[in-house]
Amino acid sequence: MDTAVLPGMSEQTSDENARKSRWWQWFSGSAEADADEPGMEPQISRELTAREVWLPAKRRMISKIADFLIDHDLEVLPMTLTVAYECVTGGAPRLAQLILERTEKGLPITLSWIEEQRGESTHDKNGEALAVLMSRLEDSLDEFSKTTSGARNATSEYSSALKQHVDELEGVGRAGVVITELAALTRAMMERSIAIENELACSERRAEVLQSSLEETRRMADMDHLTGLPNRRAFDHMLDREMREAREAGETLCVAFVDIDHFKRVNDTHGHPAGDRVLKFVGETLNRIADARCFVARHGGEEFAVIWRNHTVEKAWKKLDAAREDIADRRLINRANDTPFGKITFSGGIADVFAYPEKSAALKAADEALYLAKQSGRNRILKAGEDPGPLVKAA
C-alpha cells in the first residue's frame, strides 16, 4: 500500500511517521489485529510522542521482570531486581544459563545461590582481566630483557675495542698533541660506555625481579584463597593443556565433578565460617590424591573438579571413591562450639574426556553423572553412562 504525502508534508516527515507507526505496532501490539485483516494497514493520524512510542515497551519489560521474580519466588530487592533485569535483557547470559539449568534440575533459585554466582562471575572477570594484563607485562618484560641484554653485550664489546685502541694511541702520544687529545676523547667515550653497561645490567636485574613478582601474582590469580587449591580459571586452562598433551601422547584423560552433600544445611546450622572449614577439609582430602598425573581444583561453591592423565575411568573412580570413603568415615566437630557436624559426605560424577566429541560434552557428562549420584541417594561416585539404580527426589 503506497503512503500518500499530504499537502504541506515533506517526504521526510512522511517517512518519519511511517517509521514511528511501525515502532508503535512492534512495541504496543495495538495495531496487530488491524494488520491481520486482509487489505487493512494501521493508519496514523498524528505524530506519536516519545512517551507513546516507548511506554508499552517499558511496561512489557517491567512485566517480564515481575514474572522472573514470581516464577523463582524471589523477594523484591535491589539485587534481585538487577539480576532479573540482566537476565531478561541478556546482560548476564552466563547467569541466565545457570539459572535455566538449575531450574530444569528442579533446584530452587535462592538469594544465597545468586550471590555466590554473581560473586564468582565478578571474580572470574577480574581474574581474566588481571591475567591478560600480566601476560602483556610479561611479554614487554621479555622484550625489554632481550633488548637490555643485547645492548649491554654490544656496549661491553665496544668498550673493550675502545680500550685497546686508546692504549695504542697513548703509546704513540709523543707523535703529536692531536693524537693525544683524540686519545683523551676516546677514553671519555669508553668510560661513558662502561657506565651505560652498568646501568643496563641494573635494569636487567630489576626486570628479573619484576618478572618474578608477576609470576607470583599469576599464581595468586589462579588460586582459590579459601582452600589453597587452583580455582576454576586455572582448572579450565589445565584441562585444555592436558587434553592437548594427552592427545599428542596417546594417553587417556578423565574428568570428575565432586559436590559436598547437604552443604547448605551445614551453613544454616553452623554458620558460614564453619562451612568454610568443611570446604577446606574436603579440599585437603581431595588434594592428597593429586600428583603429577592428577590435578584438583575448587570449581566454585561446594563443588570441586579433578583431572586424571593416563588413568582409565575405573582407575580414577577407585582413587576418588577412596577419598569419598575417607571423608564419610570421619566424624567432624565444630571446634567453635564443640558441636558435631554430623556425617560429611560428597557425591561425584566422572567421565572419559576422549569418549566425547568435544570438551563441553565430556564436562556435561561428568556433571550429569554427579546429578544422578545425588538423585540416587548421595555419598557415591558414578561413572558417566552408568545406571544409578532407583532414584530419589533431589533436595
SULKA-V872327 format. One record per helix or strand of 2 or more residues. SS is the DSSP state (alpha for helix, beta for strand). FROM is the first residue (numbers start at 1). TO is the last residue. If there is no record, write none. Layout:
SS,FROM,TO + SS,FROM,TO
This chain:
alpha,11,28 + alpha,32,36 + alpha,50,71 + alpha,78,89 + alpha,93,104 + alpha,111,171 + alpha,173,175 + alpha,177,221 + alpha,232,249 + beta,253,260 + alpha,263,270 + alpha,272,287 + beta,294,300 + beta,303,309 + alpha,313,328 + beta,332,334 + beta,339,342 + beta,346,352 + alpha,353,355 + alpha,359,375 + beta,381,383
